Amino acid sequence: MKPTSYFVLCAALLLSTFYQFVDAKISITTTYDPLLVVVIMVKNEEDVIKETLRRCLPADKDLYQHVGFLIFDTGSQDGTIEKTEEFFKENNITKGIVIQEPFVGDDAREIYFDYGWHRNRALDLAKKHFPQAGYHLMPDAEWYLNGMNELLEFCAMHQHEKSKHSFVIRLLNASLDFYHHRLFRADSDIRFVGAIHEVPSCGVQDKAPAICHFELLPGAKGAQKSQARYSRDKKILLKAHHNDPQSTRTLYYLAQTCACLGEWEQAWTYFKKRTEMRGFDQEDYCAMYWLARCTHLLNDPKTNDRWPEAMSYYLQAHQMRPCRIEPLVRIAQHYITDQHAIAYIFALRACQKPYPDNELLFVEKDLYDYERYNLLGWACWYTGDLQLGEWAIKKALSARPDYPHLHRNFALYAMKNHPQIGNEIKDVANELMTQTV
Protein backbone atom coordinates (compact mmCIF):
# COMPACT_ATOMS: atom_id res chain seq x y z
CA MET A 1 0.00 0.00 0.00
CA LYS A 2 1.29 3.42 -0.89
CA PRO A 3 2.07 5.72 2.05
CA THR A 4 -0.48 8.25 0.81
CA SER A 5 -3.21 5.62 0.69
CA TYR A 6 -2.23 4.41 4.16
CA PHE A 7 -2.61 7.85 5.67
CA VAL A 8 -5.92 8.38 3.89
CA LEU A 9 -7.21 5.09 5.32
CA CYS A 10 -6.06 5.99 8.84
CA ALA A 11 -7.71 9.38 8.58
CA ALA A 12 -10.94 7.78 7.41
CA LEU A 13 -10.90 5.33 10.31
CA LEU A 14 -10.28 8.14 12.81
CA LEU A 15 -13.10 10.22 11.36
CA SER A 16 -15.41 7.21 11.44
CA THR A 17 -14.59 6.64 15.10
CA PHE A 18 -15.12 10.33 15.84
CA TYR A 19 -18.54 10.47 14.22
CA GLN A 20 -19.58 7.25 15.95
CA PHE A 21 -18.66 8.94 19.23
CA VAL A 22 -20.58 12.10 18.39
CA ASP A 23 -23.67 10.16 17.32
CA ALA A 24 -23.53 7.78 20.28
CA LYS A 25 -26.83 7.70 22.14
CA ILE A 26 -27.45 7.33 25.84
CA SER A 27 -28.50 3.84 26.82
CA ILE A 28 -30.75 3.42 29.87
CA THR A 29 -31.17 0.06 31.56
CA THR A 30 -33.88 -0.04 34.20
CA THR A 31 -36.58 -2.28 35.61
CA TYR A 32 -38.80 0.74 36.29
CA ASP A 33 -41.57 1.71 33.89
CA PRO A 34 -41.25 4.59 33.47
CA LEU A 35 -37.98 5.50 35.13
CA LEU A 36 -39.15 9.08 35.80
CA VAL A 37 -42.59 10.68 36.07
CA VAL A 38 -42.91 14.44 35.70
CA VAL A 39 -45.57 15.41 38.26
CA ILE A 40 -46.76 18.97 37.81
CA MET A 41 -49.54 20.89 39.54
CA VAL A 42 -51.03 23.65 37.36
CA LYS A 43 -53.92 26.08 37.02
CA ASN A 44 -54.58 28.43 34.09
CA GLU A 45 -51.22 27.95 32.40
CA GLU A 46 -52.29 27.66 28.76
CA ASP A 47 -49.62 30.11 27.56
CA VAL A 48 -46.68 28.22 29.06
CA ILE A 49 -47.71 24.59 29.64
CA LYS A 50 -46.43 23.28 26.31
CA GLU A 51 -42.97 24.81 26.69
CA THR A 52 -42.76 23.74 30.33
CA LEU A 53 -43.50 20.13 29.33
CA ARG A 54 -41.37 20.25 26.18
CA ARG A 55 -38.32 21.11 28.24
CA CYS A 56 -38.96 17.97 30.29
CA LEU A 57 -38.56 15.76 27.21
CA PRO A 58 -35.21 14.06 26.61
CA ALA A 59 -33.18 15.33 23.68
CA ASP A 60 -33.02 11.71 22.46
CA LYS A 61 -36.46 10.52 21.35
CA ASP A 62 -35.48 6.92 22.11
CA LEU A 63 -35.57 7.92 25.78
CA TYR A 64 -39.20 9.08 25.68
CA GLN A 65 -40.22 5.59 26.81
CA HIS A 66 -38.55 6.26 30.18
CA VAL A 67 -40.57 9.42 30.94
CA GLY A 68 -44.19 9.73 32.06
CA PHE A 69 -46.31 12.81 32.79
CA LEU A 70 -48.91 13.30 35.51
CA ILE A 71 -50.60 16.68 35.11
CA PHE A 72 -52.65 17.62 38.18
CA ASP A 73 -54.90 20.51 37.18
CA THR A 74 -56.54 22.27 40.12
CA GLY A 75 -59.34 24.00 38.22
CA SER A 76 -58.09 25.69 35.04
CA GLN A 77 -60.67 27.84 33.30
CA ASP A 78 -58.57 28.43 30.20
CA GLY A 79 -57.13 26.00 27.65
CA THR A 80 -54.47 24.41 29.88
CA ILE A 81 -55.93 20.89 29.62
CA GLU A 82 -56.49 21.13 25.86
CA LYS A 83 -52.95 22.44 25.31
CA THR A 84 -51.55 19.60 27.43
CA GLU A 85 -53.44 16.97 25.46
CA GLU A 86 -52.26 18.59 22.22
CA PHE A 87 -48.69 18.37 23.49
CA PHE A 88 -49.07 14.65 24.25
CA LYS A 89 -50.49 14.03 20.77
CA GLU A 90 -47.88 16.13 18.93
CA ASN A 91 -45.01 14.34 20.67
CA ASN A 92 -46.50 10.83 20.66
CA ILE A 93 -46.48 10.71 24.45
CA THR A 94 -48.12 7.44 25.46
CA LYS A 95 -47.48 7.82 29.20
CA GLY A 96 -49.30 11.08 29.81
CA ILE A 97 -52.25 11.55 32.16
CA VAL A 98 -54.26 14.67 32.98
CA ILE A 99 -56.39 14.77 36.12
CA GLN A 100 -58.49 17.76 37.13
CA GLU A 101 -59.72 18.30 40.66
CA PRO A 102 -60.83 21.59 42.24
CA PHE A 103 -58.36 23.28 44.54
CA VAL A 104 -59.60 22.79 48.10
CA GLY A 105 -60.06 26.20 49.70
CA ASP A 106 -61.90 29.41 49.01
CA ASP A 107 -60.07 32.64 49.75
CA ALA A 108 -63.31 34.64 49.77
CA ARG A 109 -64.63 32.52 52.61
CA GLU A 110 -61.16 32.44 54.23
CA ILE A 111 -60.97 28.67 54.20
CA TYR A 112 -57.41 27.60 54.81
CA PHE A 113 -55.40 26.93 51.66
CA ASP A 114 -52.91 24.10 51.89
CA TYR A 115 -50.46 23.71 49.03
CA GLY A 116 -48.66 20.90 50.85
CA TRP A 117 -51.84 18.81 50.85
CA HIS A 118 -52.25 19.29 47.11
CA ARG A 119 -48.64 18.32 46.37
CA ASN A 120 -49.18 15.15 48.36
CA ARG A 121 -52.37 14.51 46.42
CA ALA A 122 -50.41 14.87 43.16
CA LEU A 123 -47.79 12.38 44.39
CA ASP A 124 -50.53 9.93 45.41
CA LEU A 125 -52.09 10.17 41.95
CA ALA A 126 -48.69 9.58 40.33
CA LYS A 127 -48.21 6.45 42.43
CA LYS A 128 -51.68 5.23 41.51
CA HIS A 129 -51.34 5.73 37.76
CA PHE A 130 -47.62 4.84 37.50
CA PRO A 131 -47.15 2.11 40.13
CA GLN A 132 -43.93 0.84 38.50
CA ALA A 133 -42.22 4.25 38.29
CA GLY A 134 -38.77 4.85 39.72
CA TYR A 135 -38.69 8.59 40.42
CA HIS A 136 -40.97 11.63 40.61
CA LEU A 137 -39.83 15.04 39.38
CA MET A 138 -42.02 17.96 40.53
CA PRO A 139 -41.47 21.22 38.60
CA ASP A 140 -43.85 24.17 38.55
CA ALA A 141 -45.11 25.94 35.45
CA GLU A 142 -42.43 28.13 33.83
CA TRP A 143 -39.66 26.05 35.35
CA TYR A 144 -37.69 25.14 32.23
CA LEU A 145 -35.53 22.05 32.63
CA ASN A 146 -32.04 21.70 31.20
CA GLY A 147 -30.37 18.28 31.01
CA MET A 148 -33.18 15.71 30.98
CA ASN A 149 -30.90 13.14 29.28
CA GLU A 150 -28.39 13.53 32.08
CA LEU A 151 -31.13 13.43 34.72
CA LEU A 152 -32.34 10.08 33.37
CA GLU A 153 -28.77 8.77 33.45
CA PHE A 154 -28.46 9.98 37.05
CA CYS A 155 -31.70 8.26 38.06
CA ALA A 156 -30.65 5.02 36.35
CA MET A 157 -27.29 5.18 38.11
CA HIS A 158 -28.92 5.54 41.54
CA GLN A 159 -31.97 3.36 40.96
CA HIS A 160 -30.77 0.61 43.32
CA GLU A 161 -29.69 3.00 46.11
CA LYS A 162 -32.95 3.01 48.02
CA SER A 163 -31.47 4.85 50.99
CA LYS A 164 -31.23 7.96 48.81
CA HIS A 165 -34.83 8.95 48.35
CA SER A 166 -34.60 12.74 48.01
CA PHE A 167 -32.52 15.04 45.81
CA VAL A 168 -32.32 18.80 45.45
CA ILE A 169 -32.16 20.39 42.00
CA ARG A 170 -30.69 23.76 41.13
CA LEU A 171 -32.95 26.66 40.10
CA LEU A 172 -31.56 29.69 38.28
CA ASN A 173 -32.75 33.01 36.97
CA ALA A 174 -30.94 36.24 36.14
CA SER A 175 -30.57 37.24 39.78
CA LEU A 176 -30.95 34.15 42.00
CA ASP A 177 -29.31 30.74 42.34
CA PHE A 178 -30.74 28.22 44.81
CA TYR A 179 -31.78 24.58 45.27
CA HIS A 180 -35.15 22.96 45.84
CA HIS A 181 -36.34 19.47 46.82
CA ARG A 182 -38.14 18.32 43.70
CA LEU A 183 -36.76 14.86 42.83
CA PHE A 184 -37.87 11.82 44.86
CA ARG A 185 -37.87 8.07 44.70
CA ALA A 186 -41.38 6.96 43.80
CA ASP A 187 -41.33 4.20 46.44
CA SER A 188 -40.48 6.61 49.28
CA ASP A 189 -42.97 7.85 51.87
CA ILE A 190 -42.03 11.51 51.44
CA ARG A 191 -44.80 13.97 52.25
CA PHE A 192 -44.87 17.72 51.85
CA VAL A 193 -45.44 19.75 55.00
CA GLY A 194 -46.57 23.35 55.27
CA ALA A 195 -49.61 25.11 53.90
CA ILE A 196 -47.38 27.35 51.79
CA HIS A 197 -43.69 27.30 50.84
CA GLU A 198 -44.21 23.61 51.43
CA VAL A 199 -41.19 21.32 51.80
CA PRO A 200 -40.71 17.54 51.88
CA SER A 201 -40.59 15.83 55.24
CA CYS A 202 -36.90 14.98 54.95
CA GLY A 203 -33.57 16.72 55.10
CA VAL A 204 -31.18 17.31 52.22
CA GLN A 205 -29.78 13.96 51.12
CA ASP A 206 -28.05 14.58 47.80
CA LYS A 207 -27.88 16.88 44.79
CA ALA A 208 -28.80 16.17 41.21
CA PRO A 209 -25.93 16.90 38.79
CA ALA A 210 -25.34 20.61 38.17
CA ILE A 211 -26.02 20.17 34.45
CA CYS A 212 -29.60 19.24 35.40
CA HIS A 213 -31.21 22.49 36.48
CA PHE A 214 -34.32 24.59 36.04
CA GLU A 215 -34.37 28.07 34.57
CA LEU A 216 -37.05 30.25 36.15
CA LEU A 217 -38.34 32.47 33.37
CA PRO A 218 -41.78 33.84 34.27
CA GLY A 219 -43.53 35.84 31.58
CA ALA A 220 -45.64 38.93 32.21
CA LYS A 221 -48.70 36.87 33.14
CA GLY A 222 -46.69 34.65 35.47
CA ALA A 223 -45.20 37.68 37.21
CA GLN A 224 -48.69 39.16 37.68
CA LYS A 225 -49.94 35.88 39.16
CA SER A 226 -47.02 35.84 41.59
CA GLN A 227 -47.70 39.39 42.70
CA ALA A 228 -51.39 38.64 43.24
CA ARG A 229 -50.46 35.55 45.22
CA TYR A 230 -48.33 37.43 47.77
CA SER A 231 -51.35 39.03 49.50
CA ARG A 232 -53.09 35.66 49.76
CA ASP A 233 -49.85 34.05 50.96
CA LYS A 234 -49.51 36.65 53.69
CA LYS A 235 -52.95 35.73 55.12
CA ILE A 236 -52.05 32.04 55.13
CA LEU A 237 -48.66 32.65 56.73
CA LEU A 238 -50.10 34.96 59.40
CA LYS A 239 -52.54 32.24 60.39
CA ALA A 240 -49.81 29.58 60.35
CA HIS A 241 -47.55 31.81 62.48
CA HIS A 242 -50.38 32.38 64.96
CA ASN A 243 -50.93 28.62 65.22
CA ASP A 244 -47.21 27.82 65.55
CA PRO A 245 -45.16 30.89 66.54
CA GLN A 246 -42.02 28.76 66.98
CA SER A 247 -41.88 27.69 63.33
CA THR A 248 -38.75 29.39 62.01
CA ARG A 249 -39.62 28.58 58.40
CA THR A 250 -43.11 30.09 58.62
CA LEU A 251 -41.74 33.24 60.23
CA TYR A 252 -39.00 33.58 57.60
CA TYR A 253 -41.42 33.31 54.68
CA LEU A 254 -43.91 35.64 56.35
CA ALA A 255 -41.14 38.25 56.52
CA GLN A 256 -40.07 37.52 52.93
CA THR A 257 -43.65 37.81 51.67
CA CYS A 258 -44.00 41.23 53.33
CA ALA A 259 -40.77 42.26 51.58
CA CYS A 260 -42.17 41.06 48.24
CA LEU A 261 -45.20 43.26 48.88
CA GLY A 262 -42.95 46.24 49.61
CA GLU A 263 -44.14 46.36 53.23
CA TRP A 264 -40.67 47.07 54.59
CA GLU A 265 -41.61 47.99 58.16
CA GLN A 266 -43.58 44.77 58.63
CA ALA A 267 -40.86 42.78 56.91
CA TRP A 268 -38.31 44.33 59.28
CA THR A 269 -40.40 43.33 62.31
CA TYR A 270 -40.72 39.70 61.25
CA PHE A 271 -37.11 39.36 60.11
CA LYS A 272 -36.00 40.79 63.46
CA LYS A 273 -38.07 38.14 65.26
CA ARG A 274 -36.63 35.46 62.97
CA THR A 275 -33.02 36.48 63.74
CA GLU A 276 -33.74 35.90 67.42
CA MET A 277 -34.46 32.23 66.68
CA ARG A 278 -32.28 29.42 65.36
CA GLY A 279 -33.21 27.07 62.55
CA PHE A 280 -31.59 25.96 59.30
CA ASP A 281 -28.23 27.77 59.32
CA GLN A 282 -28.48 29.08 55.76
CA GLU A 283 -31.96 30.41 56.46
CA ASP A 284 -30.58 32.03 59.64
CA TYR A 285 -28.07 33.85 57.43
CA CYS A 286 -30.74 34.92 54.94
CA ALA A 287 -32.89 36.31 57.78
CA MET A 288 -30.02 38.42 59.12
CA TYR A 289 -29.06 39.59 55.63
CA TRP A 290 -32.64 40.59 54.84
CA LEU A 291 -32.97 42.34 58.19
CA ALA A 292 -29.98 44.41 57.04
CA ARG A 293 -31.58 44.98 53.61
CA CYS A 294 -34.86 46.17 55.15
CA THR A 295 -33.01 48.51 57.52
CA HIS A 296 -30.95 49.82 54.60
CA LEU A 297 -34.06 50.42 52.50
CA LEU A 298 -35.72 52.25 55.41
CA ASN A 299 -32.66 54.45 55.85
CA ASP A 300 -33.02 58.13 54.95
CA PRO A 301 -30.06 58.84 52.62
CA LYS A 302 -30.03 62.50 53.67
CA THR A 303 -29.52 61.77 57.37
CA ASN A 304 -28.28 58.13 57.26
CA ASP A 305 -30.30 57.68 60.42
CA ARG A 306 -30.44 53.90 60.14
CA TRP A 307 -27.22 53.16 58.30
CA PRO A 308 -25.16 52.26 61.42
CA GLU A 309 -27.85 49.70 62.31
CA ALA A 310 -27.93 48.33 58.74
CA MET A 311 -24.12 48.13 58.67
CA SER A 312 -24.14 46.15 61.91
CA TYR A 313 -26.64 43.63 60.56
CA TYR A 314 -24.69 43.26 57.30
CA LEU A 315 -21.51 42.48 59.22
CA GLN A 316 -23.33 40.01 61.47
CA ALA A 317 -24.71 38.25 58.39
CA HIS A 318 -21.24 37.99 56.85
CA GLN A 319 -19.87 36.65 60.13
CA MET A 320 -22.53 33.94 60.08
CA ARG A 321 -21.53 32.73 56.59
CA PRO A 322 -18.19 34.19 55.46
CA CYS A 323 -18.57 32.35 52.14
CA ARG A 324 -21.42 34.72 51.20
CA ILE A 325 -20.55 38.13 49.78
CA GLU A 326 -23.99 39.75 49.51
CA PRO A 327 -23.48 41.84 52.70
CA LEU A 328 -20.05 43.03 51.54
CA VAL A 329 -21.41 44.12 48.16
CA ARG A 330 -24.31 46.02 49.75
CA ILE A 331 -21.89 47.88 52.04
CA ALA A 332 -19.68 48.74 49.05
CA GLN A 333 -22.75 50.01 47.18
CA HIS A 334 -23.55 52.34 50.07
CA TYR A 335 -20.08 53.94 50.06
CA ILE A 336 -19.22 53.88 46.35
CA THR A 337 -20.51 57.32 45.34
CA ASP A 338 -18.39 59.45 47.67
CA GLN A 339 -16.27 57.26 49.96
CA HIS A 340 -14.29 55.25 47.45
CA ALA A 341 -11.57 54.04 49.80
CA ILE A 342 -14.12 52.39 52.09
CA ALA A 343 -16.00 50.92 49.15
CA TYR A 344 -12.67 49.57 47.86
CA ILE A 345 -12.10 47.57 51.06
CA PHE A 346 -15.44 45.77 50.89
CA ALA A 347 -15.53 45.33 47.11
CA LEU A 348 -12.00 43.90 47.14
CA ARG A 349 -12.87 41.39 49.85
CA ALA A 350 -16.01 40.41 47.92
CA CYS A 351 -13.96 39.80 44.76
CA GLN A 352 -11.56 37.52 46.64
CA LYS A 353 -14.30 35.03 47.47
CA PRO A 354 -15.15 32.08 45.19
CA TYR A 355 -18.69 31.47 44.00
CA PRO A 356 -20.51 29.56 46.80
CA ASP A 357 -21.46 26.45 44.81
CA ASN A 358 -22.41 24.48 47.92
CA GLU A 359 -24.96 26.98 49.21
CA LEU A 360 -28.61 25.96 48.82
CA LEU A 361 -30.50 29.17 49.58
CA PHE A 362 -30.93 32.33 47.53
CA VAL A 363 -27.46 33.16 46.23
CA GLU A 364 -27.80 36.58 44.56
CA LYS A 365 -26.14 35.56 41.34
CA ASP A 366 -25.84 39.02 39.80
CA LEU A 367 -23.78 40.27 42.74
CA TYR A 368 -21.26 37.46 42.20
CA ASP A 369 -21.16 37.51 38.41
CA TYR A 370 -21.13 41.26 37.83
CA GLU A 371 -21.76 43.77 40.60
CA ARG A 372 -18.77 43.01 42.84
CA TYR A 373 -16.38 43.52 39.90
CA ASN A 374 -18.19 46.63 38.70
CA LEU A 375 -17.87 48.20 42.16
CA LEU A 376 -14.19 47.28 42.50
CA GLY A 377 -13.43 48.71 39.05
CA TRP A 378 -15.21 51.92 40.05
CA ALA A 379 -13.41 52.20 43.41
CA CYS A 380 -9.97 51.38 41.99
CA TRP A 381 -10.11 54.34 39.59
CA TYR A 382 -10.38 56.77 42.49
CA THR A 383 -7.96 54.96 44.81
CA GLY A 384 -5.27 54.62 42.14
CA ASP A 385 -5.13 50.82 41.94
CA LEU A 386 -5.26 50.90 38.15
CA GLN A 387 -4.02 47.40 37.31
CA LEU A 388 -6.55 45.80 39.66
CA GLY A 389 -9.27 48.11 38.36
CA GLU A 390 -8.65 47.04 34.77
CA TRP A 391 -8.86 43.38 35.82
CA ALA A 392 -12.14 44.04 37.65
CA ILE A 393 -13.70 45.78 34.66
CA LYS A 394 -12.67 42.87 32.41
CA LYS A 395 -14.44 40.50 34.80
CA ALA A 396 -17.56 42.67 34.81
CA LEU A 397 -17.47 42.86 31.00
CA SER A 398 -17.35 39.08 30.72
CA ALA A 399 -20.69 38.97 32.57
CA ARG A 400 -22.30 42.04 30.97
CA PRO A 401 -20.69 42.62 27.54
CA ASP A 402 -23.62 44.81 26.45
CA TYR A 403 -23.17 47.47 29.16
CA PRO A 404 -21.77 50.65 27.49
CA HIS A 405 -20.33 52.13 30.68
CA LEU A 406 -18.08 49.09 31.12
CA HIS A 407 -16.59 49.55 27.66
CA ARG A 408 -16.01 53.22 28.44
CA ASN A 409 -14.36 52.40 31.77
CA PHE A 410 -12.22 49.72 30.19
CA ALA A 411 -11.02 52.23 27.55
CA LEU A 412 -10.12 54.70 30.30
CA TYR A 413 -8.09 52.07 32.17
CA ALA A 414 -6.38 51.03 28.93
CA MET A 415 -5.30 54.63 28.32
CA LYS A 416 -3.75 54.79 31.78
CA ASN A 417 -2.22 51.32 31.90
CA HIS A 418 -1.14 51.00 28.26
CA PRO A 419 -0.08 54.46 27.04
CA GLN A 420 1.71 52.88 24.07
CA ILE A 421 -1.69 52.24 22.51
CA GLY A 422 -1.96 56.00 22.07
CA ASN A 423 -4.61 58.06 20.41
CA GLU A 424 -6.63 55.13 19.08
CA ILE A 425 -7.84 54.17 22.56
CA LYS A 426 -8.18 57.82 23.51
CA ASP A 427 -10.53 58.47 20.62
CA VAL A 428 -12.60 55.40 21.53
CA ALA A 429 -12.77 56.53 25.14
CA ASN A 430 -13.85 60.03 24.20
CA GLU A 431 -16.57 58.62 21.94
CA LEU A 432 -17.82 56.27 24.66
CA MET A 433 -17.87 59.05 27.25
CA THR A 434 -20.33 60.99 25.11
CA GLN A 435 -22.80 58.10 25.23
CA THR A 436 -25.68 58.14 27.69
CA VAL A 437 -25.12 55.44 30.30
N, C-alpha and C positions, 0 to 999 in steps of 0.2 A: 504493500500500500504506500502510495506517495505520502510524504510528510504533510503536504497541504491537505490531502483528503483525510488524513488522520486527525488533524486539528479541527477540520470541519465537523467530523463525526463526534469528536469529544465535545465541541461546542454545542452540537445538537442535543447530545445526551444531557449536558448540564442544563440547557434551556428546558428540555422536557421535564427534568427533575424539578426545576424551579416552578414551572407552571403547574405541575402536579401538586406541589406544596401550596401554591397560591389558591388553587381550586379545591384543596382538601376541605371536606365538610366535617362538622362536629358530629361525633357519634355518641348517642346517649343509650346506655344500657340500664334499664330499670324494671322492677317488678310492679311499680305503681302505674296506675292508669286513671287519670293522667298524672304525670310527675308533679305538675304545679297547676293550681287553680287560682285565677285572678278573681278575687272577691271584692266587688266594689259597690258601695252604697251611694245612690244618686237620687237627685230630685231636680227636675227642670234643667237638664243639662244638654238640650238638643244641639246647641251650637258647638259643643266641645266633646261630646261622648265618643264620636267616631275617632277623633285624633287621639284621645286618651287611650282607647282600646287598641288602636293601630300600633301605638308605641309599645304595647305589651306583647305584640307578636314577635316571634323570633325572626331574625334576618333570613334564616334558612327555612324555606317552606317545608322541608322534610321534618322539621322539628315541631310543626303545628300539632302533630298527634300527641305531643307531650304537654300541651297547654289546654286548660279548660277555662270557661268564663261563667261566673255566677253573678248576675246583675241583680242587685236588690234595690228595687225602685220604691221609694217611700211616698209615692203620691204625685208623680209628675203630671202636670196639666198641659204640657207642650208635647213635642214630638220625640221625646227622649227614647221611649220604648220602640217606636217605629224606626228611628235612626239606628238603634242597637240591632234590631232584627235585620235591617238592611246591611249593616256591617257584617253580621254573621253570614248572610247570603253572599255578599260580594267577595268574601274571603274564604268561602267554603268551610266555615267553622262548624264542625259537627258536634263539638262539645261545648255548646253555649246555651245557657238557660237564663231566662228573664222571669223574675218573680216580683209582683207588685203587691205591697201591703201598705195601708195607711200608716203614717208616722204617729205613734202613740203620744198624745199631748196636744193641748190647745192653748196657745199663748194668750188668747183673748180671755179664756176662763182661768188662766194662771195655773193650769195643771202642769205638774212637774215634767219637764222634758228630760230624757235620759238617753244620751247618745251611746253610752256604754252598753245599755240594754240592746239597742238596735244593732250595734256591731256584733254582739254575741248572737243575736238572732240570725244575722247574715252568715256567721261561721257555722251555726247549727244547720242552716239550709244547705251550705256547701257540703257539710258532712253527709247530709241526707241524700243529696243528688249526685255526689261524687264520693261514694264510700271507699273507693280504692285509691284515692288521691294521696300523694306524698306530702305536699306542702300547700299552704295558703299564702297568697300575696295580697295585701289589702291597701291598694292606693286609693286616693280620692280623685274626683274629677279635676282635670287640669294639672295632674301630676304626670309628667311625661317621662317614661322610663327610657333609660339608655342601658344597653348591655343585656338584653334578654337571653341571647345565646349563652353568654358567660354565666348568667344567673342559673340557667338550666344545668350547665356543667357543674356549678357549685352545688346545687341541690343533689345532683346525681352522685357527686363525690361524697357528700355527707349523709346520703340516704340511710345508711346503716348505723349512724351514730345517734341513737335515740335519746341519749342524754342531752343532746343539744337540740332543744325544741323551740328556741327563740333567737331571732337575729335582727339587728338594727340595720337599716339601710340609709344611706346618705341622701339628704335633700338639699338642693342648691337653687338659689336665684341670684340676681345681680348683687344683692347686698348681704344675704345670709347663707350660712353653711352649718347644717346641724344633722342629727341622726334621729330616726324614729323607728320604734318597734312596729314593723309591718310584714315580717316574714316569719311564719310559724310552721312547725310540723303539724300535719293534719290530724295525726293521732294523739296530739297533746290535749291536755285539759285546760289550756289557757283561756281565761275569761278577761274581758275588759272591765275595769272598775272606774267609776267616776261618771257623773251625769254629763260632764263636758270636759274637754281636754282629757278624754278618757285614755287610759294606759292599760297594757296587759298586766295581769297579776303575776308578774315574774320580773326578776332583775335582768340587767344586761348580761347576755351569755356569750354572744359572738357578733362579729360584723360580717355583712356580706362584702364581697370584693368591692374595692373603690370604683372599679369600672362600671359596676351596677349601681346606678343612682337615678334619682328622680330630679327633673328640672321643674321648678314651680313657676309656671308662666300664666298667671291669671289674666284673662282679657278684661275689657271694661265692665262687662256684665258680672264676671266673677268677682271683681273688686267691689262692685256695688253690693253684691250679695254678702260679701264679707263685712262691709261696713254696716249693713243693716243688721247683721247677726250679732254685732258687738253689744248692742243695747239689750237684746234678748239674753245673750250670754251673761251679762252683768247681773240680771235678775236671778238667773239660775245659780250663779256663783255666790251671790249674796245669801241666798237661801241655804246653799250647801255650807257656807262659812258659819252661818248661824247654827246649823245643826251639828257641825263639827269644827269648832274654832281652833282646834289643834292640828288640823290638816295643813301642812306646810304647802303642799301642791295647790290646794284650793286657794289659799291666801295669795300665793304667788300669781296665779292666773287671774284672780280678781284684780290685783294691782295692775297686771299687764293689760287687762281689758280696759280698765280706766284710762291707761296711757294711750291705748289705741283710739279711745273716744276723745282724746285731748283733754281729759279731766285731770290736769296735772296735780292739783291739790289733793284730790282723793287718791290718786295713784301714789303720791308721796306718803300719805297716811298709811296705806296698806303695805307699801314696800318697807316702810319703817318698822311696822309690826313684824313683817316677814324676816327682816334682818335680826330681830331679837330672838328668833327661833333657829333651830338647826334641823336640816333635812339632807337631801342629796347635795353633796358638796358643790357640784357645778351650778346647781340652782341657787345655793347660798351665795355664790359669787355673782350670779346674774341679778339677784335681788339687791345686793349692795351696789353693783354697778348702776342699776336702774334707779336706785335711790339717789345716787350722785347725779344721774342724768336729769331726773325730775327737779332736783334742787338747782341744778345749773340752768334749766329752762325757766325756772321761777325767779332766777336772779335778775335784778334790774341792772342792765349794763352801764347805766349812768352812775350808779352808786356802788355797784358790786356788793350789795348788802348781803347776799347769800353765797358769794363765791368762796370765802374761807370754809364754809360748811361743805359745799360741793367738792372742793379740793380735798378735804379730809376724807370724804366718802370714796372719792376716786382712788386715793392712796390706799385706803383700807381694802378696797376691791382688788387692787393689784397685789397687795400683800397676801390676800387669800389664794390667788392663782397667778403667780409670777409669769406663767407661760402665756397669759392673756395680755394683749397690748391695748385693748380698747380704752382703758382709763388713761393711759399715757398719751394716746392720740388726742383724746378730748381735752386734756390739760394743755397740750401743745397748741390745739386750735384756739384755746382761750387767750394764749399769750402771743400768738403769731403776728398780730397786726402791729403791735408797738413795743413788745418786749422780746425781741428776737433771740437774745442770748438764753433766756429761760426756755423759750419754745425749743431752741436747739437741743438743750439737755434732754428733754422728754422725747422729742422726735428721734434723736439719735439712739436713745435706749430702745425705743419702739422698733427701729430698723435693725437692731442687733438681734432681735428675737426671731426664731424660725416660726413658720406657719404651724399652728397647734393642731396637727392632724388627728391627734387622739382625743380631742375634746368632742363631746356629744351635743352640747347645747349652744345654739345661737352665736356662733362665731360671726362677727360682722366683717364679712369677706372684703368689702370695698376698702375698709381701713387697712387691711393687711396687703392687699394687692396694689393699691394706689395711694391712699391718702397719707400714710406715714412717710412715703418717699416724697410726695409733693410738698409736705410740710418741711421736711429736712432740706430739700432743695431750696425752698423759700428762705429758711432761717440761715442756711450756709452763706447765701449771697451777702447778707448783712453782717455776719460774724466773720467773714473773710476766709472761710474754709472752702475754697473754690474747687479743689479736686474732689472732695467728698460731695459737694453740691452738684457737680456735673454727673457724678455716679448716681446720685439720688434721682436727678431728673431723668436720666436714662431708664432707671427702673420704673419710674412713674409712666414714662412714655411707652414702655413695653406693655403696660396694662391699659393705657388710654391713648393710643396713637392718634386719635381724632380730636384731641384737645389742643386748640391753637396756642393757648398760653404756654403749654409745655414746650412746643417747638420754638416759641419766642425765647423762653428762658434757656433752653438748650443752646440756642444761637448766641445768647449773651455770655454764657459760660465758655463756649468755644472761643469767642473773641478774647476772653481773658486768659484762658488756659493754653490756647494755641495761636499766638499772635502771628505765627508764620503763615496761617491761612489767609490773613490779610483782608482786603476790602471785600472779597466775595462774601464772606460770612457777615461782615459789617452791613453790607447792603441788604442781605437777607434779614438780619436782625432789625434793621430800620423799617423794612417793609412789614415784618410781623408785628412790630410795636405799634403800627398804625391801625392794626385790626382791632375790632371790638371783641373783647374777651368776656 
